[in-house]
Amino acid sequence: MTTAPDRPSNPCQPSLWKQMLPQSLGLFALAMLSGLAFAAWQANGAALLNALAANGLAWCF
């Protein structure tokens, strides 16, 4: 029974960190932005809803 020879690593192949780092930073930035938007809605949600309802733009009022 023969075994396959070990393959040398390809030096031209980009590392996993070079692929994952921009994706993970983008995901982190998106999570931060959505968290800030949620915090702003919690702080000013009633005023925003009243202003939209006064102008006839609120669909959920």
C-alpha positions as CSV (number, residue, x, y, z in Angstrom):
1,M,0.0,0.0,0.0
2,T,1.4,3.4,-1.0
3,T,0.7,6.7,0.4
4,A,0.4,10.0,-1.4
5,P,3.4,12.3,-1.1
6,D,3.1,15.3,1.2
7,R,2.3,18.4,-0.8
8,P,4.4,21.5,-0.1
9,S,2.5,24.6,1.0
10,N,1.9,27.1,-1.8
11,P,3.7,30.4,-1.0
12,C,1.4,32.3,-3.4
13,Q,-1.8,31.3,-1.5
14,P,-3.0,34.2,0.6
15,S,-3.1,33.5,4.3
16,L,-6.3,33.0,6.2
17,W,-5.7,36.2,8.2
18,K,-5.5,38.4,5.1
19,Q,-8.9,37.1,4.1
20,M,-10.6,37.1,7.5
21,L,-9.3,40.3,8.9
22,P,-11.2,42.7,6.6
23,Q,-14.3,40.6,6.8
24,S,-14.2,40.5,10.6
25,L,-13.5,44.2,10.9
26,G,-16.4,45.0,8.5
27,L,-18.7,42.8,10.5
28,F,-17.6,44.4,13.8
29,A,-18.2,47.9,12.2
30,L,-21.7,46.8,11.1
31,A,-22.5,45.6,14.6
32,M,-21.3,48.8,16.1
33,L,-23.4,50.9,13.8
34,S,-26.5,48.8,14.4
35,G,-25.9,49.1,18.1
36,L,-25.6,52.9,17.9
37,A,-28.7,53.1,15.8
38,F,-30.6,51.0,18.4
39,A,-29.3,53.2,21.2
40,A,-30.3,56.3,19.4
41,W,-33.8,54.9,18.8
42,Q,-34.1,54.0,22.5
43,A,-33.1,57.6,23.5
44,N,-35.2,59.5,20.9
45,G,-37.8,57.0,19.7
46,A,-40.9,58.6,21.1
47,A,-39.9,62.1,19.8
48,L,-39.1,60.6,16.3
49,L,-42.4,58.8,16.2
50,N,-44.4,61.9,17.2
51,A,-42.6,64.0,14.7
52,L,-43.3,61.5,11.9
53,A,-46.9,61.1,13.0
54,A,-47.4,64.9,13.0
55,N,-46.2,65.0,9.4
56,G,-48.2,62.0,8.3
57,L,-45.1,59.9,7.6
58,A,-45.4,57.3,10.3
59,W,-46.9,54.0,9.0
60,C,-47.0,52.4,12.4
61,F,-48.9,55.0,14.3
